[in-house]
Amino acid sequence: MRSGVKVAIVGGVFVVVAGGVGYGGYNLWSGVTGGEVGTRSEAAPKTGPVTPEEVTATARDFLAAWAAGEPERAGQLTNDPVTAGSAVAAYREDAKVSKAVITPGTPVGATVPFTVKATLTYEDVSKEWSYASALTVVRGETTGRPLVKWRPGVLHPKLTAAGTLRTGLAKTAEVKAVDHDGVELTAEKYPSLRPVLAELRKRYATRVDGTPGVETWIDSGSENLADTPLLVLRKGKPGTLRTTIDADVQAAAEKAVKGFGHASVAAIEPSTGAIRAVANNPATEFNTAFQGQQAPGSTMKIVTAAMIMEHGVARPGSTVECPPDVLSRGRTFHNLKDFHITGGTLTDAFRRSCNTAFIKAISTLSDKGVADTALGTTARRWFGIGQEWNVGVGAWDGSVPESAGSETPASYIGQGKITMSALNVASLSATVENGRFFQPYLVARDLDDRDFAEAEPLPGDVASGLKLMMRAAATNGTATDAMAGVPSPKGAKTGSAEVDGQTTSNSWFTGYSGDLAAAAVVQAGGHGGDAAGQVVARVLKAG
């Protein structure tokens, strides 16, 4: 294959042209490629690696057939004629290629790189499109012919077997997302919002008077897989979608999570449930802050403390035991470094995060026959955990399932089968600060008339007790250092969760300041105040 050889589509009709080499009347179905027109050769099939001459001729003939708009012939030059032929036909018809020039490069062994410079035309819109790809020539297993090894990536490097190249009106209209004050939100400025903005566009574009543009994309062929955008031929007219995000708090959240390798944070306005920020590092297509399902560690003691007060086990000022360790249902649980508190109260146990004090409550609840179910009931009734959260984008609802055996005491300190996201844990703090649960949301409820999860208000003594204990943790407990400088009124709870045999536990932290609550998790971050606490404090200060 010589430098300068091109196959092209000219004037909307596929023909073969050349620069430096003339194809003349070359028959694509005879010659080196081994295709037949007429009598079949009786010689035994060739074996061994393909030769440079075979690589050159096979690649040339395949590219020429592709450019000539002859999918069946192009397919016959591959080791999967049916699949390849259909794909080549779809390339022209579905991608709306009206003109193209394919320029082969210098072969490297059996692989031939090439570039495609195409013109895409949809109705009255045209745009140039260029990309590079490559093909590999192999010897046919039964025929001995040199053939292009078929894979969808030959046509475009991002194309998969399940995908289809398409050009047309975008599936969804353009959306200009703004924060609650009208500040535009973009993925370039706020990387963590990329999957959020994409999902908002998909869900709400038709509800905000936007018009779709003309695009080229790879259709995934599945509702569960995102399409891959390739080119915008003409932008649509964006509709404006107002979210609950606060641009300043979002900016602080983005900066805060970048201080750690794997971190997520979510922030909520307790008085309304409006989500003010969501950030993840790394910022990927999976929104861990909303959709993560992880053991929340000792931040769960907020719910456990509410359960203890609900069932009359103890009050904030009640004396409780806090030994270095405790045996419960066949498993021994320890405090951090086996610390203990002598003659302490439930508030002392909470502010210092005493595991054993909370686990010992199981004996009283077992006598009442509710030890395995009480925590889940409290979580659902007062904190909305486990109900269906219709946030506006995908989000985990939180789960506190019924437990058994040693899983029950483990659940009291946020282990066992309990799973939460940063958004769920932020909502725990928001509920304490406000005195009742408001389901977090990202776009207005009346935009699509979706149902919100609801919960009963915290009873007065439980609400005041939780505030007292969270304030103690923030001012004279495990959260004090992290919350220093965070404006009052404030409250917090630290947590750490050992997951899957990690040598270093996940760091959790949640807290509130004024009318802003937040929670963060840092993978393998250790103690809650050491890592996640820094993230939450930075976010709360921005509010």
Backbone torsions as a table, in degrees:
resi	resn	phi	psi	omega
1	MET	NA	118.2	-174.0
2	ARG	-91.8	150.6	178.2
3	SER	-59.8	134.3	177.5
4	GLY	101.0	-9.8	178.4
5	VAL	-69.1	132.7	179.6
6	LYS	-136.9	144.2	167.9
7	VAL	-115.9	139.0	-170.1
8	ALA	-142.8	164.9	173.1
9	ILE	-114.0	121.3	-174.0
10	VAL	-122.0	131.0	176.1
11	GLY	60.7	27.5	178.0
12	GLY	83.4	-3.3	178.4
13	VAL	-114.3	131.5	-177.0
14	PHE	-78.5	121.2	176.1
15	VAL	-139.4	169.0	178.6
16	VAL	-106.5	127.1	175.6
17	VAL	-126.2	166.2	-177.5
18	ALA	-145.4	148.7	173.4
19	GLY	-118.9	106.7	179.9
20	GLY	97.8	-22.9	179.9
21	VAL	-137.2	133.0	178.4
22	GLY	-101.4	130.7	175.6
23	TYR	-79.6	-27.0	-179.5
24	GLY	53.7	-129.5	179.8
25	GLY	-99.5	27.9	-175.6
26	TYR	-56.4	127.9	-179.5
27	ASN	-84.3	115.6	-176.6
28	LEU	-66.7	-15.2	-173.6
29	TRP	-108.1	21.5	170.9
30	SER	-143.2	179.5	178.9
31	GLY	93.3	-151.2	-170.2
32	VAL	-62.3	-30.6	-175.1
33	THR	-66.9	-17.7	176.5
34	GLY	86.7	3.6	176.4
35	GLY	-70.7	159.4	-176.4
36	GLU	-116.0	140.0	164.2
37	VAL	-132.1	100.8	-176.4
38	GLY	113.0	-135.7	-172.0
39	THR	-79.5	133.8	178.1
40	ARG	-76.1	138.0	176.7
41	SER	-70.5	138.4	178.9
42	GLU	-89.4	0.2	-178.6
43	ALA	-65.5	150.7	177.5
44	ALA	-63.6	146.2	179.7
45	PRO	-57.8	141.5	177.5
46	LYS	-69.4	153.8	177.6
47	THR	-130.9	173.7	178.2
48	GLY	89.4	175.3	-179.0
49	PRO	-61.4	151.0	175.4
50	VAL	-67.8	148.3	-179.5
51	THR	-88.9	161.3	176.6
52	PRO	-55.9	-37.9	179.8
53	GLU	-65.5	-39.0	178.7
54	GLU	-67.2	-39.8	178.1
55	VAL	-60.3	-47.4	-178.2
56	THR	-61.6	-49.3	-176.0
57	ALA	-68.3	-41.4	-178.5
58	THR	-65.1	-44.8	178.4
59	ALA	-61.8	-43.3	179.9
60	ARG	-60.1	-46.5	-176.1
61	ASP	-68.1	-39.4	178.8
62	PHE	-64.4	-46.7	-179.7
63	LEU	-63.6	-36.0	178.5
64	ALA	-66.4	-42.7	179.1
65	ALA	-65.6	-41.3	177.5
66	TRP	-59.1	-49.5	-178.1
67	ALA	-67.1	-29.5	-179.4
68	ALA	-77.8	-1.9	179.9
69	GLY	70.0	36.7	-178.8
70	GLU	-118.0	79.2	-173.1
71	PRO	-62.8	-36.5	-179.2
72	GLU	-65.4	-42.6	178.8
73	ARG	-66.8	-41.2	178.0
74	ALA	-61.0	-41.4	179.5
75	GLY	-62.1	-40.0	-179.4
76	GLN	-65.7	-15.5	177.7
77	LEU	-91.6	10.7	178.0
78	THR	-119.9	171.6	177.7
79	ASN	-88.4	8.2	175.8
80	ASP	-144.7	73.8	-170.2
81	PRO	-58.4	-42.2	-175.8
82	VAL	-66.4	-50.9	-178.2
83	THR	-64.3	-45.2	-178.1
84	ALA	-65.1	-42.3	-179.8
85	GLY	-60.9	-43.8	178.7
86	SER	-63.5	-39.7	-178.9
87	ALA	-67.5	-40.1	179.2
88	VAL	-65.9	-39.0	177.7
89	ALA	-63.9	-43.6	-179.5
90	ALA	-65.9	-31.4	179.5
91	TYR	-56.6	-46.5	-177.6
92	ARG	-76.0	-44.1	-172.5
93	GLU	-76.8	-45.1	-174.7
94	ASP	-84.7	-33.1	-179.8
95	ALA	-84.8	-8.2	176.5
96	LYS	60.9	47.8	177.6
97	VAL	-81.7	116.0	-179.4
98	SER	-100.8	-15.9	-178.9
99	LYS	-162.2	142.0	179.5
100	ALA	-159.1	152.5	172.8
101	VAL	-128.1	123.7	178.6
102	ILE	-107.8	121.7	-176.1
103	THR	-116.8	110.2	179.5
104	PRO	-74.0	150.0	175.5
105	GLY	-102.4	-164.4	-179.0
106	THR	-81.4	125.8	179.6
107	PRO	-59.9	144.9	172.4
108	VAL	-120.9	99.0	-172.5
109	GLY	65.5	-124.4	-179.7
110	ALA	-95.0	5.4	-178.4
111	THR	-104.9	134.4	-179.5
112	VAL	-120.3	113.1	175.1
113	PRO	-78.8	156.3	176.1
114	PHE	-156.6	160.0	175.8
115	THR	-116.3	148.1	177.2
116	VAL	-119.4	126.0	172.7
117	LYS	-118.4	107.1	-172.2
118	ALA	-118.0	159.0	169.4
119	THR	-115.1	124.7	178.3
120	LEU	-102.0	133.8	-177.6
121	THR	-131.4	122.4	175.4
122	TYR	-129.2	113.5	-175.3
123	GLU	53.1	-116.0	-176.1
124	ASP	-100.2	15.1	-177.0
125	VAL	-114.9	130.6	176.3
126	SER	-132.2	148.4	177.3
127	LYS	-156.1	146.0	178.4
128	GLU	-76.1	149.2	-177.5
129	TRP	-146.3	122.0	-178.2
130	SER	-126.5	143.8	175.0
131	TYR	-162.6	169.8	-179.9
132	ALA	-118.9	147.7	175.4
133	SER	-148.8	-169.1	-179.2
134	ALA	-159.1	156.5	174.2
135	LEU	-130.8	157.9	179.2
136	THR	-124.8	136.5	179.8
137	VAL	-101.0	132.5	178.6
138	VAL	-128.4	169.3	176.6
139	ARG	-95.4	132.6	179.7
140	GLY	-60.6	136.7	-174.6
141	GLU	-67.5	-34.0	-177.0
142	THR	-103.9	-34.5	-175.7
143	THR	-92.6	-22.1	-175.7
144	GLY	77.5	0.4	-179.3
145	ARG	-74.3	148.1	169.2
146	PRO	-73.9	128.3	-175.6
147	LEU	-137.4	152.0	173.4
148	VAL	-72.3	126.4	175.9
149	LYS	-71.6	112.5	-170.9
150	TRP	-77.9	135.0	168.4
151	ARG	-155.1	145.8	-178.6
152	PRO	-57.5	-30.2	-179.7
153	GLY	-62.5	-11.6	173.9
154	VAL	-62.1	-43.4	-177.8
155	LEU	-72.7	-36.9	174.5
156	HIS	-158.6	134.9	-172.9
157	PRO	-61.1	-20.3	-179.9
158	LYS	-96.7	-1.0	-176.6
159	LEU	-79.8	135.3	177.8
160	THR	-115.9	173.4	-178.0
161	ALA	-62.0	-32.2	-178.0
162	ALA	-85.3	-13.2	-173.2
163	GLY	-94.0	162.5	177.3
164	THR	-138.0	132.0	174.6
165	LEU	-72.9	130.0	179.6
166	ARG	-138.3	149.0	171.2
167	THR	-130.5	132.5	-179.5
168	GLY	169.4	-164.4	176.5
169	LEU	-65.2	133.8	178.4
170	ALA	-57.0	146.4	-178.6
171	LYS	-62.4	-31.8	179.5
172	THR	-130.3	152.9	-179.5
173	ALA	-75.3	165.2	176.8
174	GLU	-70.7	147.0	178.3
175	VAL	-132.8	132.8	171.3
176	LYS	-103.7	104.6	-179.3
177	ALA	-84.9	137.7	178.7
178	VAL	-129.5	160.4	177.4
179	ASP	-81.1	-175.3	-173.8
180	HIS	-67.7	-14.5	176.4
181	ASP	-104.8	6.3	177.6
182	GLY	93.1	6.2	178.1
183	VAL	-77.3	129.9	-177.1
184	GLU	-66.8	140.1	178.8
185	LEU	-112.2	122.1	178.8
186	THR	-126.4	152.8	178.5
187	ALA	-67.9	-27.0	179.0
188	GLU	-66.4	-40.0	-178.7
189	LYS	-85.5	-33.0	-178.2
190	TYR	-126.8	83.3	-172.4
191	PRO	-56.5	-33.3	-178.2
192	SER	-66.3	-19.3	-178.9
193	LEU	-83.6	-4.8	-176.1
194	ARG	-54.2	-53.9	179.3
195	PRO	-67.7	-29.4	178.6
196	VAL	-66.9	-47.8	-179.4
197	LEU	-64.3	-38.1	179.1
198	ALA	-64.1	-41.3	179.9
199	GLU	-71.8	-36.6	176.3
200	LEU	-62.1	-41.1	178.1
201	ARG	-61.2	-43.9	-177.7
202	LYS	-65.1	-38.7	-174.6
203	ARG	-83.2	-35.2	-166.1
204	TYR	-122.2	3.2	-177.6
205	ALA	-57.2	-39.2	-177.7
206	THR	-75.0	-9.6	-177.2
207	ARG	-99.6	-1.7	-177.3
208	VAL	-125.0	24.6	171.3
209	ASP	63.0	31.6	173.6
210	GLY	-87.1	159.5	176.3
211	THR	-119.1	140.3	-176.4
212	PRO	-72.7	149.3	174.2
213	GLY	-91.7	-173.7	175.4
214	VAL	-107.0	125.3	-173.7
215	GLU	-136.5	161.2	168.0
216	THR	-113.9	133.3	-177.4
217	TRP	-150.9	166.6	171.0
218	ILE	-98.6	113.4	179.1
219	ASP	-75.4	119.8	-175.9
220	SER	-69.1	-22.3	-178.6
221	GLY	79.2	7.7	-178.4
222	SER	-142.6	140.4	177.2
223	GLU	-70.2	-20.5	-177.3
224	ASN	-90.3	-7.7	179.9
225	LEU	-118.2	138.0	-179.0
226	ALA	-73.7	145.5	171.7
227	ASP	-72.2	159.7	-179.7
228	THR	-109.3	109.4	179.1
229	PRO	-71.1	140.5	-179.2
230	LEU	-120.3	-40.2	-174.5
231	LEU	-156.0	140.6	173.2
232	VAL	-105.0	113.8	178.4
233	LEU	-81.0	-37.6	177.6
234	ARG	-152.7	127.3	179.5
235	LYS	-70.1	147.3	174.4
236	GLY	-85.7	-179.6	176.4
237	LYS	-95.9	114.4	-175.7
238	PRO	-73.4	141.2	169.0
239	GLY	-92.9	150.3	-177.9
240	THR	-90.5	125.6	178.8
241	LEU	-116.5	115.6	179.7
242	ARG	-86.1	127.8	177.1
243	THR	-108.2	177.9	177.9
244	THR	-91.0	-4.4	-177.4
245	ILE	-59.3	143.9	171.5
246	ASP	-106.8	117.4	-172.7
247	ALA	-57.8	-38.4	-179.6
248	ASP	-68.3	-44.2	178.7
249	VAL	-67.1	-38.0	177.6
250	GLN	-62.1	-43.1	179.4
251	ALA	-61.8	-41.4	178.4
252	ALA	-64.9	-39.0	179.0
253	ALA	-65.0	-42.2	178.5
254	GLU	-59.2	-44.4	-179.6
255	LYS	-68.2	-38.2	-175.7
256	ALA	-64.8	-42.8	-176.7
257	VAL	-73.1	-21.6	-179.7
258	LYS	-68.8	-11.1	178.0
259	GLY	-77.0	-4.0	-177.1
260	PHE	-137.4	153.5	-175.4
261	GLY	-63.4	-43.9	179.3
262	HIS	-137.5	105.6	-175.8
263	ALA	-145.4	148.9	177.9
264	SER	-140.1	147.2	179.1
265	VAL	-147.7	147.1	174.8
266	ALA	-137.7	145.9	-179.6
267	ALA	-131.6	141.2	-174.0
268	ILE	-133.8	147.1	170.4
269	GLU	-88.3	110.6	-174.1
270	PRO	-58.8	-35.0	-174.8
271	SER	-71.3	-15.4	-178.0
272	THR	-131.6	-26.1	-172.2
273	GLY	90.6	0.0	-179.8
274	ALA	-63.4	129.8	178.8
275	ILE	-80.6	122.5	-176.4
276	ARG	-98.5	-20.7	179.7
277	ALA	-163.4	151.4	172.2
278	VAL	-149.0	128.0	-178.0
279	ALA	-147.1	145.7	179.1
280	ASN	-138.0	144.1	170.1
281	ASN	-134.0	120.6	0.8
282	PRO	-72.2	153.8	178.7
283	ALA	-85.4	103.0	-178.0
284	THR	-118.0	-174.3	178.9
285	GLU	-73.4	-14.6	177.5
286	PHE	-97.0	121.4	-176.8
287	ASN	-87.4	85.7	-174.5
288	THR	-60.5	-36.9	-177.8
289	ALA	-60.3	-30.4	178.7
290	PHE	-99.0	-36.1	-168.8
291	GLN	-109.6	-5.6	179.2
292	GLY	-62.3	148.1	-179.9
293	GLN	-130.5	89.7	-173.9
294	GLN	-131.5	155.0	174.1
295	ALA	-65.1	127.8	-173.8
296	PRO	-86.8	0.3	179.1
297	GLY	61.0	-149.6	-171.7
298	SER	-70.9	-5.5	171.1
299	THR	-62.5	-21.4	178.2
300	MET	-68.0	-16.5	179.2
301	LYS	-63.4	-16.3	171.6
302	ILE	-60.2	-47.6	179.7
303	VAL	-72.3	-40.9	179.8
304	THR	-61.7	-40.5	177.7
305	ALA	-63.0	-39.5	177.5
306	ALA	-63.5	-41.7	178.4
307	MET	-62.7	-42.7	179.5
308	ILE	-60.6	-43.3	178.2
309	MET	-69.9	-38.5	-179.5
310	GLU	-58.1	-39.6	-175.4
311	HIS	-97.3	9.8	174.3
312	GLY	72.1	18.9	179.1
313	VAL	-69.7	-41.3	-179.6
314	ALA	-163.7	161.4	172.9
315	ARG	-117.0	168.6	-178.1
316	PRO	-52.1	-34.5	-178.3
317	GLY	-94.4	1.2	-179.4
318	SER	-71.8	142.8	174.8
319	THR	-74.7	132.0	178.7
320	VAL	-131.6	154.0	177.7
321	GLU	-81.4	139.6	175.8
322	CYS	-139.1	73.9	177.7
323	PRO	-75.9	167.6	179.8
324	PRO	-61.1	-33.2	179.7
325	ASP	-150.0	165.7	179.7
326	VAL	-149.9	138.5	175.6
327	LEU	-94.2	121.9	-179.6
328	SER	-137.4	118.8	178.2
329	ARG	53.1	44.9	173.5
330	GLY	84.3	4.6	-179.5
331	ARG	-130.5	139.4	179.0
332	THR	-95.6	127.8	178.6
333	PHE	-111.6	143.3	-176.4
334	HIS	-120.0	155.6	165.7
335	ASN	-85.4	162.0	176.7
336	LEU	-56.2	122.8	-179.1
337	LYS	55.4	24.9	177.2
338	ASP	55.8	35.7	177.2
339	PHE	-70.2	161.4	176.6
340	HIS	-141.4	161.0	176.9
341	ILE	-124.5	128.3	179.0
342	THR	-100.1	124.2	177.0
343	GLY	66.7	25.7	-177.9
344	GLY	-84.0	168.3	178.5
345	THR	-102.3	174.8	176.0
346	LEU	-61.9	-35.9	176.8
347	THR	-62.9	-41.3	177.6
348	ASP	-62.5	-43.1	179.8
349	ALA	-62.9	-37.7	-179.9
350	PHE	-70.1	-48.4	-174.4
351	ARG	-67.9	-26.5	178.7
352	ARG	-101.5	0.7	176.9
353	SER	58.1	59.0	178.7
354	CYS	-83.4	108.7	-179.6
355	ASN	-62.4	-44.0	-171.3
356	THR	-66.6	-33.5	179.0
357	ALA	-62.8	-39.9	-178.9
358	PHE	-74.5	-34.6	179.9
359	ILE	-70.3	-35.0	-178.6
360	LYS	-64.2	-16.8	177.6
361	ALA	-65.3	-16.0	-175.4
362	ILE	-64.6	-30.1	-177.9
363	SER	-63.7	-43.2	178.5
364	THR	-65.5	-43.0	-178.6
365	LEU	-69.4	-30.7	176.4
366	SER	-64.9	-38.2	177.6
367	ASP	-61.5	-30.1	179.7
368	LYS	-87.8	-5.5	178.1
369	GLY	75.9	21.0	-176.8
370	VAL	-125.3	9.7	-173.2
371	ALA	-57.3	-36.5	-174.7
372	ASP	-85.0	-13.0	-174.8
373	THR	-120.9	-17.6	-171.2
374	ALA	-61.7	-40.1	-175.8
375	LEU	-65.1	-43.6	178.7
376	GLY	-64.9	-37.5	178.7
377	THR	-64.4	-45.1	178.6
378	THR	-63.6	-42.6	-178.6
379	ALA	-61.1	-40.1	-178.1
380	ARG	-77.4	-44.3	-173.3
381	ARG	-67.1	-42.4	-173.1
382	TRP	-107.4	-24.8	-174.3
383	PHE	-114.1	-1.7	177.1
384	GLY	71.1	7.7	-178.3
385	ILE	-73.6	129.9	-179.7
386	GLY	93.6	-10.1	171.2
387	GLN	-81.3	173.3	-179.2
388	GLU	-85.1	112.9	179.3
389	TRP	-92.6	118.7	176.9
390	ASN	-105.5	81.0	-171.9
391	VAL	-73.9	-31.5	-173.3
392	GLY	122.2	-22.5	170.6
393	VAL	-137.8	174.6	-178.9
394	GLY	-61.6	133.2	179.3
395	ALA	-154.6	144.4	176.7
396	TRP	-76.0	142.0	-177.6
397	ASP	-86.6	-10.0	-172.0
398	GLY	83.2	149.7	-177.6
399	SER	-145.1	125.8	174.1
400	VAL	-128.9	79.6	-174.1
401	PRO	-75.6	164.5	173.2
402	GLU	-59.8	141.4	-175.2
403	SER	-120.7	174.9	179.3
404	ALA	-154.1	157.0	177.2
405	GLY	58.9	-140.9	-177.5
406	SER	-72.7	-10.2	176.5
407	GLU	-66.5	-27.9	-179.2
408	THR	-65.7	-53.9	176.1
409	PRO	-62.1	-32.6	177.7
410	ALA	-63.9	-36.8	-178.5
411	SER	-67.6	-29.3	-179.1
412	TYR	-64.3	-21.7	178.0
413	ILE	-114.9	24.5	171.9
414	GLY	78.3	26.2	176.3
415	GLN	-116.2	-146.3	-179.6
416	GLY	64.1	-133.9	-176.6
417	LYS	-95.3	3.7	-178.3
418	ILE	-69.9	134.1	175.8
419	THR	-132.9	135.8	-179.3
420	MET	-139.8	160.7	169.2
421	SER	-107.4	169.6	175.3
422	ALA	-59.2	-36.0	178.8
423	LEU	-64.3	-42.5	178.1
424	ASN	-59.7	-45.3	-176.7
425	VAL	-70.9	-36.2	174.5
426	ALA	-60.0	-35.9	179.7
427	SER	-67.6	-29.2	175.8
428	LEU	-60.6	-48.3	178.5
429	SER	-64.1	-40.6	180.0
430	ALA	-61.5	-38.9	179.8
431	THR	-65.5	-41.2	177.9
432	VAL	-64.5	-46.6	-177.5
433	GLU	-61.6	-39.7	-174.7
434	ASN	-89.7	-22.4	-176.9
435	GLY	90.8	-6.4	174.9
436	ARG	-158.4	158.3	-178.2
437	PHE	-82.2	129.6	166.3
438	PHE	-119.9	123.0	-177.4
439	GLN	-58.3	128.3	176.3
440	PRO	-60.3	143.9	178.8
441	TYR	-147.9	153.9	-176.0
442	LEU	-109.3	-28.4	174.8
443	VAL	-132.4	157.8	-173.6
444	ALA	-56.8	142.9	-179.3
445	ARG	-61.6	-37.5	-175.1
446	ASP	-77.6	-3.1	178.3
447	LEU	-65.7	-34.7	178.7
448	ASP	-137.8	12.1	176.7
449	ASP	54.5	36.8	179.4
450	ARG	-79.3	154.9	178.9
451	ASP	-79.8	141.9	174.9
452	PHE	-104.5	145.6	172.9
453	ALA	-66.9	145.8	-179.9
454	GLU	-130.6	154.5	178.7
455	ALA	-145.1	160.6	178.5
456	GLU	-72.6	148.0	174.9
457	PRO	-62.1	150.1	173.7
458	LEU	-64.8	134.5	173.7
459	PRO	-57.9	149.3	-173.7
460	GLY	-52.9	-45.7	-177.9
461	ASP	-70.1	-33.2	177.5
462	VAL	-69.7	-43.6	179.8
463	ALA	-60.8	-47.1	-178.6
464	SER	-69.0	-35.4	178.5
465	GLY	-64.9	-43.5	179.0
466	LEU	-65.1	-41.1	177.6
467	LYS	-62.0	-41.8	179.0
468	LEU	-60.0	-45.6	-177.0
469	MET	-70.9	-39.6	178.4
470	MET	-69.3	-34.2	175.4
471	ARG	-65.4	-39.5	178.8
472	ALA	-64.2	-40.7	178.6
473	ALA	-64.5	-34.9	-177.2
474	ALA	-78.9	-24.2	-174.5
475	THR	-112.4	-19.2	-177.4
476	ASN	-154.2	45.5	-177.0
477	GLY	-155.2	-155.6	-174.8
478	THR	-66.9	-17.8	-178.2
479	ALA	-99.3	2.3	-171.7
480	THR	-61.2	-48.7	-176.7
481	ASP	-61.7	-45.2	-178.1
482	ALA	-65.9	-35.0	-175.2
483	MET	-89.6	-0.9	176.8
484	ALA	-60.8	129.1	-179.3
485	GLY	91.4	-11.5	175.4
486	VAL	-81.3	128.7	-175.2
487	PRO	-61.4	146.7	173.5
488	SER	-87.2	161.1	-2.8
489	PRO	-70.1	142.5	-175.0
490	LYS	-146.1	161.1	176.3
491	GLY	-157.2	159.2	-176.9
492	ALA	-160.7	166.6	172.5
493	LYS	-150.6	131.2	177.1
494	THR	-89.7	164.8	175.7
495	GLY	-161.7	153.5	170.9
496	SER	-143.6	143.7	-175.5
497	ALA	-134.3	124.3	176.9
498	GLU	-88.0	119.5	-173.7
499	VAL	-126.3	129.7	172.5
500	ASP	52.4	41.5	174.8
501	GLY	70.0	21.0	178.0
502	GLN	-59.5	142.0	175.7
503	THR	-74.3	-28.6	176.3
504	THR	-120.6	130.5	-175.7
505	SER	-72.8	160.3	172.5
506	ASN	-72.2	140.6	-179.2
507	SER	-96.4	125.5	177.8
508	TRP	-121.8	149.8	176.6
509	PHE	-158.9	138.0	173.1
510	THR	-140.1	149.8	-179.3
511	GLY	-168.4	172.5	177.2
512	TYR	-139.8	155.9	175.2
513	SER	-148.8	116.6	-175.9
514	GLY	60.0	-131.5	-177.6
515	ASP	-101.7	44.2	175.3
516	LEU	-143.4	129.6	176.8
517	ALA	-123.8	149.7	-178.2
518	ALA	-150.0	159.1	173.4
519	ALA	-146.0	147.7	180.0
520	ALA	-140.4	152.6	171.9
521	VAL	-132.0	134.4	176.8
522	VAL	-120.2	118.5	-177.8
523	GLN	-63.8	130.2	179.9
524	ALA	53.4	36.4	-178.5
525	GLY	-90.4	-5.8	178.7
526	GLY	83.6	-140.9	-177.7
527	HIS	-62.7	145.3	-175.6
528	GLY	-57.8	-39.6	-177.9
529	GLY	-74.0	-18.7	-174.7
530	ASP	-79.8	-32.7	-175.5
531	ALA	-122.4	-68.2	-177.5
532	ALA	-60.0	-31.5	178.8
533	GLY	-61.6	-36.1	178.1
534	GLN	-64.8	-39.8	-179.9
535	VAL	-64.6	-48.9	-177.9
536	VAL	-63.5	-43.7	-178.7
537	ALA	-60.2	-40.1	-179.3
538	ARG	-65.1	-38.7	179.7
539	VAL	-69.2	-45.3	-179.0
540	LEU	-62.9	-37.4	178.9
541	LYS	-65.7	-30.5	179.8
542	ALA	-71.8	-21.6	-178.1
543	GLY	-85.7	NA	NA
